Amino acid sequence: MLKPIFNLIYVGLTLVQGIILAKIILMAIKANMTTQFASFVDKYSEIAIQPFNGIVSSSFSINGVQIPWLLPVSLLMYMVGATIVSRILKSFSHGD
């Protein structure tokens, strides 16, 4: 009964990781953030990183572009969450 819920959570966490990673890549390659895809990524990544706002305040530079540390920190936190959910799912599979 809980396995489908954890599967859904895992997929959601994976999508959030992809959006945050896409924003980091778009910023690193100095993409035009006004395009439709880039603005979509920017909008939803901002929603995803809000819970971690204020944890870190500095930034680092890739290709001359300042990228806030908040992005990789939030990506790492979502990875940890996905790993935990993955382990829970793995424990359910042993009971099948």
All heavy atoms as an XYZ file, in Angstrom:
741
protein
N       0.809     -1.192      0.000
C       0.000      0.000      0.000
C       0.862      1.271      0.000
O       0.557      2.209     -0.698
C      -0.910     -0.001      1.219
C      -1.762      1.217      1.310
S      -2.851      1.054      2.712
C      -3.054      2.731      3.124
N       1.945      1.275      0.765
C       2.807      2.453      0.813
C       3.813      2.509     -0.332
O       4.349      3.573     -0.628
C       3.554      2.499      2.146
C       2.712      2.805      3.375
C       3.565      2.695      4.627
C       2.089      4.175      3.281
N       4.067      1.376     -0.959
C       5.081      1.326     -2.012
C       4.785      2.298     -3.153
O       5.688      3.035     -3.579
C       5.234     -0.102     -2.536
C       6.407     -0.264     -3.466
C       6.622     -1.713     -3.830
C       7.808     -1.825     -4.766
N       8.089     -3.187     -5.140
N       3.539      2.390     -3.669
C       3.270      3.370     -4.741
C       3.482      4.812     -4.298
O       3.941      5.643     -5.087
C       1.808      3.122     -5.103
C       1.483      1.781     -4.575
C       2.387      1.542     -3.415
N       3.203      5.098     -3.042
C       3.406      6.455     -2.536
C       4.889      6.791     -2.509
O       5.306      7.869     -2.955
C       2.774      6.608     -1.134
C       1.257      6.469     -1.234
C       3.162      7.934     -0.498
C       0.549      6.362      0.089
N       5.700      5.854     -2.020
C       7.145      6.080     -2.003
C       7.722      6.148     -3.415
O       8.661      6.906     -3.673
C       7.859      5.015     -1.170
C       7.746      5.244      0.307
C       6.997      4.388      1.094
C       8.374      6.312      0.904
C       6.888      4.595      2.461
C       8.279      6.537      2.269
C       7.521      5.679      3.051
N       7.165      5.375     -4.350
C       7.583      5.465     -5.751
C       7.305      6.860     -6.298
O       8.144      7.444     -6.999
C       6.861      4.424     -6.610
C       7.568      3.104     -6.629
O       8.791      3.041     -6.587
N       6.806      2.029     -6.688
N       6.138      7.395     -5.997
C       5.763      8.732     -6.461
C       6.687      9.792     -5.859
O       7.131     10.712     -6.558
C       4.312      9.004     -6.083
C       3.591      9.999     -6.952
C       3.258      9.348     -8.281
C       2.331     10.463     -6.270
N       6.977      9.651     -4.578
C       7.890     10.590     -3.912
C       9.276     10.520     -4.547
O       9.908     11.551     -4.811
C       7.964     10.302     -2.398
C       6.631     10.622     -1.731
C       9.092     11.087     -1.736
C       6.526     10.142     -0.301
N       9.736      9.319     -4.827
C      11.059      9.139     -5.444
C      11.114      9.795     -6.822
O      12.078     10.494     -7.144
C      11.387      7.648     -5.538
C      12.756      7.385     -6.111
C      13.892      7.570     -5.332
C      12.920      6.959     -7.420
C      15.156      7.342     -5.852
C      14.177      6.731     -7.940
C      15.288      6.924     -7.162
O      16.530      6.699     -7.673
N      10.081      9.594     -7.622
C      10.033     10.212     -8.955
C      10.017     11.731     -8.824
O      10.719     12.438     -9.554
C       8.811      9.706     -9.749
C       8.582     10.528    -11.004
C       8.974      8.240    -10.098
N       9.242     12.245     -7.878
C       9.197     13.688     -7.659
C      10.540     14.258     -7.262
O      10.973     15.296     -7.783
N      11.217     13.577     -6.351
C      12.546     14.033     -5.927
C      13.545     13.999     -7.080
O      14.385     14.886     -7.214
C      13.055     13.174     -4.764
C      12.351     13.384     -3.421
C      12.793     12.322     -2.420
C      12.613     14.770     -2.883
N      13.433     12.982     -7.920
C      14.315     12.879     -9.082
C      14.065     14.019    -10.068
O      15.011     14.610    -10.613
C      14.142     11.518     -9.774
O      14.384     10.483     -8.806
C      15.099     11.353    -10.932
N      12.807     14.362    -10.289
C      12.484     15.484    -11.180
C      13.011     16.802    -10.626
O      13.548     17.631    -11.372
C      10.973     15.572    -11.402
C      10.351     14.466    -12.237
C       8.832     14.584    -12.236
C      10.889     14.506    -13.656
N      12.870     17.002     -9.330
C      13.380     18.224     -8.695
C      14.895     18.307     -8.856
O      15.438     19.366     -9.178
C      12.973     18.274     -7.207
C      13.711     19.367     -6.467
C      11.474     18.470     -7.074
N      15.582     17.190     -8.670
C      17.038     17.172     -8.854
C      17.404     17.563    -10.283
O      18.346     18.330    -10.507
C      17.594     15.787     -8.558
C      17.537     15.382     -7.118
C      17.940     13.936     -6.939
O      18.948     13.499     -7.477
N      17.154     13.189     -6.188
N      16.660     17.043    -11.240
C      16.923     17.364    -12.642
C      16.737     18.837    -12.939
O      17.528     19.443    -13.671
N      15.712     19.438    -12.362
C      15.461     20.863    -12.600
C      16.563     21.720    -11.981
O      17.043     22.672    -12.596
C      14.067     21.251    -12.068
C      12.995     20.674    -12.992
C      13.908     22.753    -11.941
C      11.584     20.859    -12.535
N      16.985     21.375    -10.769
C      18.062     22.139    -10.128
C      19.368     21.983    -10.903
O      20.080     22.955    -11.145
C      18.230     21.719     -8.655
C      16.991     22.096     -7.848
C      19.476     22.366     -8.050
C      16.964     21.542     -6.443
N      19.666     20.772    -11.320
C      20.883     20.531    -12.101
C      20.823     21.272    -13.436
O      21.822     21.851    -13.874
C      21.077     19.032    -12.321
C      22.383     18.608    -12.982
C      23.580     19.075    -12.160
C      22.419     17.109    -13.153
N      19.654     21.293    -14.061
C      19.495     22.026    -15.323
C      19.766     23.514    -15.118
O      20.400     24.157    -15.961
C      18.096     21.802    -15.886
N      19.302     24.072    -14.003
C      19.552     25.495    -13.743
C      21.039     25.759    -13.565
O      21.565     26.749    -14.089
C      18.790     25.972    -12.509
C      19.022     27.450    -12.255
C      18.134     28.004    -11.196
C      18.404     29.504    -11.037
N      17.444     30.126    -10.162
N      21.730     24.888    -12.842
C      23.178     25.059    -12.664
C      23.877     25.029    -14.017
O      24.732     25.872    -14.308
C      23.739     23.972    -11.722
C      23.205     24.155    -10.303
C      25.273     23.994    -11.715
C      23.512     23.013     -9.355
N      23.505     24.082    -14.864
C      24.123     23.965    -16.188
C      23.803     25.187    -17.042
O      24.694     25.748    -17.698
C      23.681     22.665    -16.883
C      24.267     21.456    -16.149
C      24.085     22.656    -18.358
C      23.693     20.123    -16.576
N      22.545     25.617    -17.048
C      22.166     26.790    -17.838
C      22.914     28.041    -17.381
O      23.345     28.841    -18.207
C      20.653     27.020    -17.764
C      19.780     26.020    -18.499
C      18.308     26.247    -18.188
C      20.027     26.088    -20.001
N      23.076     28.187    -16.078
C      23.829     29.336    -15.571
C      25.300     29.225    -15.960
O      25.919     30.222    -16.338
C      23.687     29.437    -14.056
C      22.309     29.852    -13.595
S      22.161     29.893    -11.800
C      23.040     31.407    -11.436
N      25.857     28.022    -15.882
C      27.277     27.824    -16.181
C      27.605     28.101    -17.640
O      28.696     28.590    -17.943
C      27.701     26.407    -15.810
N      26.683     27.792    -18.534
C      26.950     28.030    -19.964
C      26.453     29.396    -20.430
O      26.451     29.690    -21.620
C      26.347     26.914    -20.847
C      24.834     26.881    -20.750
C      26.967     25.567    -20.520
C      24.163     25.943    -21.741
N      26.033     30.221    -19.457
C      25.563     31.578    -19.734
C      24.395     31.582    -20.718
O      24.352     32.364    -21.664
C      26.701     32.447    -20.253
C      27.837     32.626    -19.290
C      28.915     33.498    -19.883
C      30.091     33.602    -18.937
N      31.176     34.385    -19.507
N      23.453     30.680    -20.491
C      22.286     30.585    -21.370
C      21.394     31.819    -21.204
O      21.383     32.462    -20.161
C      21.490     29.326    -21.044
N      20.658     32.112    -22.249
C      19.687     33.198    -22.213
C      18.509     32.739    -21.358
O      17.707     31.916    -21.783
C      19.236     33.529    -23.638
C      18.218     34.641    -23.677
O      17.840     35.201    -22.661
N      17.776     34.954    -24.889
N      18.398     33.284    -20.160
C      17.382     32.826    -19.215
C      15.990     33.363    -19.525
O      15.054     33.102    -18.784
C      17.786     33.199    -17.785
C      19.056     32.518    -17.305
S      18.995     30.722    -17.382
C      18.212     30.354    -15.845
N      15.842     34.099    -20.621
C      14.515     34.591    -20.989
C      13.800     33.655    -21.967
O      12.642     33.881    -22.272
C      14.607     36.000    -21.608
O      15.418     35.944    -22.783
C      15.180     36.996    -20.613
N      14.497     32.615    -22.438
C      13.832     31.668    -23.332
C      12.800     30.865    -22.541
O      12.836     30.802    -21.311
C      14.839     30.699    -23.976
O      15.445     29.921    -22.949
C      15.888     31.443    -24.781
N      11.896     30.238    -23.260
C      10.798     29.525    -22.613
C      11.297     28.399    -21.707
O      10.854     28.270    -20.565
C       9.843     28.978    -23.667
C       8.559     28.452    -23.096
C       7.564     28.070    -24.182
O       7.889     28.055    -25.361
N       6.359     27.745    -23.762
N      12.221     27.581    -22.201
C      12.728     26.468    -21.406
C      13.487     26.970    -20.186
O      13.281     26.493    -19.064
C      13.630     25.556    -22.245
C      14.272     24.458    -21.453
C      13.526     23.382    -21.014
C      15.619     24.517    -21.113
C      14.111     22.364    -20.260
C      16.211     23.514    -20.365
C      15.451     22.435    -19.945
N      14.374     27.935    -20.398
C      15.191     28.447    -19.296
C      14.329     29.128    -18.234
O      14.578     28.974    -17.036
C      16.243     29.408    -19.817
N      13.308     29.848    -18.643
C      12.443     30.497    -17.651
C      11.620     29.456    -16.888
O      11.352     29.621    -15.697
C      11.547     31.551    -18.290
O      10.652     30.975    -19.210
N      11.226     28.365    -17.555
C      10.541     27.258    -16.884
C      11.441     26.652    -15.816
O      11.033     26.460    -14.671
C      10.141     26.199    -17.918
C       9.634     24.910    -17.315
C       8.318     24.783    -16.935
C      10.489     23.835    -17.136
C       7.853     23.595    -16.378
C      10.041     22.645    -16.584
C       8.709     22.527    -16.200
N      12.681     26.363    -16.202
C      13.650     25.780    -15.270
C      13.899     26.743    -14.112
O      13.923     26.328    -12.945
C      14.966     25.430    -15.993
C      16.079     25.124    -15.008
C      14.756     24.272    -16.947
N      14.061     28.018    -14.409
C      14.326     29.012    -13.371
C      13.163     29.117    -12.389
O      13.356     29.124    -11.174
C      14.592     30.371    -14.024
C      15.078     31.402    -13.028
O      15.927     31.064    -12.188
O      14.604     32.553    -13.096
N      11.941     29.156    -12.916
C      10.748     29.292    -12.081
C      10.610     28.113    -11.110
O      10.428     28.305     -9.911
C       9.510     29.388    -12.966
C       8.205     29.446    -12.221
C       7.043     29.473    -13.193
C       5.718     29.380    -12.481
N       4.597     29.322    -13.419
N      10.694     26.901    -11.633
C      10.477     25.739    -10.786
C      11.676     25.400     -9.898
O      11.503     24.845     -8.821
C      10.023     24.537    -11.626
C       8.611     24.743    -12.104
C       8.341     25.128    -13.406
C       7.546     24.610    -11.228
C       7.039     25.351    -13.831
C       6.243     24.831    -11.645
C       5.997     25.203    -12.942
O       4.708     25.434    -13.348
N      12.867     25.766    -10.324
C      14.016     25.546     -9.440
C      13.965     26.503     -8.255
O      14.342     26.132     -7.142
C      15.329     25.689    -10.203
O      15.510     27.021    -10.628
N      13.474     27.710     -8.480
C      13.334     28.658     -7.369
C      12.339     28.134     -6.334
O      12.556     28.280     -5.134
C      12.891     30.037     -7.873
C      13.970     30.809     -8.581
C      15.181     31.082     -7.705
O      15.014     31.435     -6.517
O      16.307     30.932     -8.199
N      11.280     27.507     -6.790
C      10.308     26.909     -5.865
C      10.976     25.778     -5.080
O      10.780     25.653     -3.869
C       9.072     26.397     -6.640
C       8.295     27.575     -7.226
C       8.176     25.556     -5.731
C       7.215     27.178     -8.212
N      11.777     24.967     -5.765
C      12.402     23.799     -5.141
C      13.471     24.172     -4.123
O      13.661     23.462     -3.130
C      13.010     22.891     -6.205
N      14.170     25.284     -4.333
C      15.259     25.636     -3.414
C      14.800     26.502     -2.247
O      15.566     26.711     -1.309
C      16.436     26.312     -4.151
C      16.026     27.649     -4.733
C      17.019     25.385     -5.190
C      17.175     28.440     -5.319
N      13.568     26.967     -2.267
C      13.069     27.832     -1.193
C      13.223     27.245      0.206
O      13.580     27.968      1.129
C      11.607     28.216     -1.445
C      11.439     29.339     -2.427
C      12.197     30.580     -2.033
O      12.144     31.023     -0.889
N      12.933     31.137     -2.980
N      12.964     25.941      0.413
C      13.115     25.412      1.785
C      14.538     25.523      2.340
O      14.733     25.486      3.552
C      12.721     23.939      1.651
C      11.919     23.852      0.414
C      12.424     24.935     -0.483
N      15.526     25.678      1.472
C      16.917     25.714      1.902
C      17.491     27.126      1.884
O      18.676     27.319      2.146
C      17.762     24.794      1.017
C      17.186     23.419      0.911
C      16.512     23.014     -0.228
C      17.273     22.531      1.970
C      15.956     21.748     -0.317
C      16.718     21.266      1.898
C      16.056     20.876      0.747
N      16.658     28.092      1.595
C      17.087     29.482      1.520
C      17.637     29.934      2.871
O      17.033     29.711      3.899
C      15.909     30.372      1.114
C      16.357     31.608      0.385
O      17.546     31.841      0.199
N      15.409     32.406     -0.030
N      18.818     30.527      2.856
C      19.436     31.018      4.071
C      20.466     30.078      4.676
O      21.157     30.452      5.615
N      20.563     28.858      4.169
C      21.556     27.922      4.706
C      22.960     28.403      4.372
O      23.844     28.410      5.225
C      21.321     26.493      4.158
C      20.038     25.918      4.733
C      22.501     25.588      4.489
C      19.693     24.540      4.205
N      23.169     28.794      3.138
C      24.461     29.325      2.698
C      24.213     30.633      1.959
O      23.158     30.839      1.364
C      25.221     28.337      1.781
C      25.710     27.140      2.543
C      24.367     27.890      0.623
N      25.202     31.502      1.984
C      24.998     32.800      1.345
C      26.039     33.118      0.281
O      25.878     34.073     -0.458
C      24.988     33.919      2.396
O      26.213     33.923      3.089
N      27.090     32.346      0.194
C      28.140     32.659     -0.774
C      27.848     31.997     -2.111
O      26.878     31.278     -2.284
C      29.499     32.218     -0.232
O      29.494     30.835      0.008
N      28.725     32.249     -3.054
C      28.579     31.660     -4.381
C      29.957     31.243     -4.892
O      30.970     31.573     -4.309
C      27.923     32.651     -5.337
O      28.691     33.825     -5.449
N      29.949     30.491     -5.979
C      31.194     30.093     -6.622
C      31.094     30.444     -8.088
O      30.026     30.760     -8.596
C      31.484     28.601     -6.403
C      30.448     27.677     -6.989
C      30.644     27.092     -8.227
C      29.276     27.390     -6.300
C      29.702     26.244     -8.769
C      28.330     26.540     -6.826
C      28.534     25.968     -8.069
N      32.214     30.393     -8.766
C      32.259     30.843    -10.152
C      32.531     29.676    -11.098
O      33.442     28.883    -10.876
C      33.352     31.895    -10.308
O      33.393     32.366    -11.629
N      31.704     29.580    -12.129
C      31.916     28.632    -13.225
C      31.835     29.438    -14.510
O      30.835     30.114    -14.760
C      30.851     27.521    -13.256
C      30.938     26.622    -12.041
C      30.995     26.685    -14.533
C      29.899     25.530    -11.999
N      32.894     29.374    -15.301
C      32.904     30.063    -16.582
C      32.644     31.567    -16.407
O      32.001     32.196    -17.229
C      31.863     29.425    -17.510
C      32.088     29.760    -18.964
O      33.173     30.161    -19.367
N      31.043     29.602    -19.763
N      33.110     32.122    -15.296
C      32.939     33.543    -15.038
C      31.547     33.916    -14.533
O      31.239     35.087    -14.389
N      30.702     32.949    -14.266
C      29.344     33.201    -13.788
C      29.270     32.820    -12.315
O      29.713     31.743    -11.923
C      28.312     32.368    -14.594
C      26.914     32.546    -14.043
C      28.367     32.722    -16.059
N      28.724     33.714    -11.510
C      28.549     33.435    -10.087
C      27.309     32.569     -9.889
O      26.215     32.949    -10.287
C      28.402     34.739     -9.302
C      29.663     35.574     -9.275
C      30.789     34.878     -8.540
O      30.588     34.291     -7.492
N      31.988     34.944     -9.088
N      27.501     31.401     -9.291
C      26.402     30.472     -9.029
C      26.270     30.346     -7.513
O      27.240     30.029     -6.824
C      26.655     29.105     -9.683
C      26.718     29.292    -11.198
C      25.586     28.097     -9.288
C      27.046     28.068    -11.975
N      25.080     30.608     -6.985
C      24.907     30.519     -5.531
C      25.100     29.098     -5.019
O      24.640     28.137     -5.641
C      23.468     30.982     -5.302
C      22.870     31.240     -6.620
C      23.873     31.002     -7.675
N      25.769     28.972     -3.878
C      25.974     27.662     -3.264
C      24.650     27.007     -2.894
O      24.582     25.794     -2.702
C      26.856     27.779     -2.024
C      28.309     27.664     -2.340
C      29.218     28.672     -2.324
C      29.016     26.490     -2.734
N      30.451     28.189     -2.689
C      30.356     26.842     -2.946
C      28.653     25.171     -2.942
C      31.322     25.943     -3.338
C      29.616     24.257     -3.334
C      30.932     24.648     -3.531
N      23.601     27.804     -2.794
C      22.281     27.275     -2.453
C      21.829     26.204     -3.445
O      21.191     25.225     -3.062
C      21.261     28.419     -2.404
C      19.822     28.069     -2.076
C      19.741     27.431     -0.694
C      18.952     29.294     -2.148
N      22.194     26.355     -4.705
C      21.784     25.374     -5.720
C      22.403     23.999     -5.483
O      21.673     23.010     -5.378
C      22.103     25.893     -7.127
C      21.233     27.060     -7.593
C      21.796     27.657     -8.873
C      19.806     26.629     -7.785
N      23.739     23.870     -5.385
C      24.283     22.533     -5.125
C      23.923     21.986     -3.740
O      23.759     20.776     -3.579
C      25.794     22.690     -5.289
C      26.063     24.125     -5.337
C      24.806     24.829     -5.679
N      23.759     22.870     -2.758
C      23.371     22.396     -1.424
C      21.971     21.806     -1.471
O      21.723     20.719     -0.945
C      23.463     23.535     -0.380
C      22.758     23.170      0.911
C      24.917     23.888     -0.112
N      21.038     22.493     -2.113
C      19.671     21.963     -2.211
C      19.650     20.695     -3.062
O      18.928     19.746     -2.751
C      18.709     23.016     -2.751
O      19.105     23.475     -4.017
N      20.458     20.651     -4.119
C      20.551     19.440     -4.942
C      21.033     18.266     -4.085
O      20.466     17.164     -4.153
C      21.509     19.674     -6.116
C      21.757     18.506     -7.057
C      20.476     18.070     -7.746
C      22.811     18.871     -8.084
N      22.038     18.499     -3.267
C      22.553     17.458     -2.380
C      21.483     16.990     -1.393
O      21.331     15.788     -1.149
C      23.783     17.960     -1.628
C      24.415     16.983     -0.653
C      25.001     15.784     -1.394
C      25.483     17.678      0.157
N      20.717     17.914     -0.835
C      19.671     17.553      0.114
C      18.592     16.696     -0.553
O      18.116     15.729      0.032
C      19.051     18.802      0.732
C      20.046     19.617      1.523
S      20.863     18.675      2.796
C      19.911     19.135      4.178
N      18.219     17.046     -1.781
C      17.235     16.235     -2.503
C      17.800     14.859     -2.856
O      17.068     13.870     -2.871
C      16.732     16.961     -3.758
C      15.728     18.050     -3.439
C      16.035     19.387     -3.637
C      14.476     17.726     -2.930
C      15.113     20.379     -3.340
C      13.550     18.720     -2.635
C      13.874     20.040     -2.845
O      12.958     21.024     -2.548
N      19.104     14.793     -3.123
C      19.735     13.497     -3.384
C      19.691     12.615     -2.142
O      19.432     11.416     -2.240
C      21.182     13.686     -3.835
C      21.342     14.180     -5.223
S      23.099     14.402     -5.578
C      23.043     14.745     -7.314
N      19.954     13.205     -0.995
C      19.888     12.458      0.259
C      18.466     11.946      0.480
O      18.248     10.783      0.830
C      20.361     13.325      1.457
C      20.025     12.668      2.780
C      21.848     13.606      1.348
N      17.488     12.811      0.254
C      16.091     12.403      0.395
C      15.726     11.270     -0.544
O      15.054     10.307     -0.153
N      16.172     11.367     -1.791
C      15.887     10.316     -2.771
C      16.566      9.008     -2.379
O      16.005      7.923     -2.577
C      16.337     10.752     -4.160
N      17.765      9.092     -1.825
C      18.465      7.888     -1.382
C      17.713      7.207     -0.246
O      17.560      5.979     -0.234
C      19.902      8.231     -0.937
O      20.593      8.846     -2.030
C      20.647      7.001     -0.478
N      17.219      8.003      0.680
C      16.443      7.445      1.794
C      15.181      6.771      1.276
O      14.858      5.639      1.668
C      16.113      8.542      2.826
C      17.387      8.988      3.535
C      15.058      8.058      3.822
C      17.230     10.238      4.373
N      14.465      7.430      0.380
C      13.252      6.847     -0.192
C      13.588      5.585     -0.980
O      12.867      4.588     -0.919
C      12.502      7.874     -1.071
C      11.359      7.227     -1.828
C      11.976      9.025     -0.216
N      14.711      5.599     -1.692
C      15.142      4.420     -2.441
C      15.396      3.240     -1.510
O      15.021      2.102     -1.823
C      16.409      4.750     -3.233
O      16.953      3.615     -3.822
N      16.020      3.507     -0.378
C      16.283      2.435      0.599
C      14.975      1.888      1.175
O      14.850      0.690      1.400
C      17.170      2.938      1.739
C      18.527      3.396      1.302
C      19.372      2.228      0.886
N      20.631      2.695      0.364
C      21.763      2.087      0.529
N      21.813      0.957      1.180
N      22.853      2.584      0.005
N      14.034      2.769      1.407
C      12.732      2.324      1.899
C      12.053      1.442      0.855
O      11.498      0.403      1.179
C      11.844      3.536      2.274
C      12.420      4.240      3.499
C      10.399      3.105      2.528
C      11.776      5.576      3.822
N      12.112      1.864     -0.404
C      11.525      1.064     -1.480
C      12.191     -0.290     -1.582
O      11.548     -1.317     -1.828
C      11.621      1.797     -2.812
C      10.611      2.927     -3.019
C      10.970      3.744     -4.244
C       9.211      2.366     -3.156
N      13.507     -0.306     -1.409
C      14.251     -1.564     -1.453
C      13.808     -2.497     -0.330
O      13.699     -3.718     -0.513
C      15.753     -1.297     -1.371
C      16.599     -2.422     -1.904
C      18.079     -2.077     -1.848
C      18.420     -1.153     -2.993
N      19.876     -0.949     -3.126
N      13.507     -1.947      0.823
C      13.045     -2.784      1.940
C      11.658     -3.364      1.654
O      11.362     -4.462      2.085
C      13.048     -1.998      3.242
O      12.014     -1.048      3.269
N      10.819     -2.621      0.931
C       9.518     -3.141      0.542
C       9.651     -4.287     -0.447
O       8.874     -5.220     -0.444
C       8.637     -2.059     -0.082
C       7.946     -1.172      0.916
C       8.105      0.200      0.863
C       7.156     -1.715      1.911
C       7.469      1.028      1.768
C       6.511     -0.893      2.828
C       6.672      0.474      2.762
N      10.650     -4.226     -1.317
C      10.802     -5.265     -2.339
C      11.223     -6.596     -1.731
O      10.961     -7.654     -2.299
C      11.804     -4.832     -3.409
O      13.097     -4.739     -2.872
N      11.871     -6.583     -0.581
C      12.243     -7.824      0.076
C      11.049     -8.563      0.656
O      11.080     -9.759      0.837
C      13.281     -7.573      1.184
C      14.604     -7.130      0.666
N      15.355     -7.882     -0.206
C      15.287     -5.992      0.864
C      16.464     -7.225     -0.499
N      16.450     -6.073      0.116
N       9.988     -7.816      0.932
C       8.803     -8.420      1.497
C       7.875     -9.020      0.459
O       6.949     -9.750      0.771
N       8.123     -8.721     -0.838
C       7.248     -9.231     -1.918
C       7.491    -10.679     -2.213
O       8.478    -11.253     -2.118
C       7.441     -8.413     -3.198
C       6.890     -7.002     -3.048
O       6.080     -6.784     -2.130
O       7.294     -6.135     -3.832
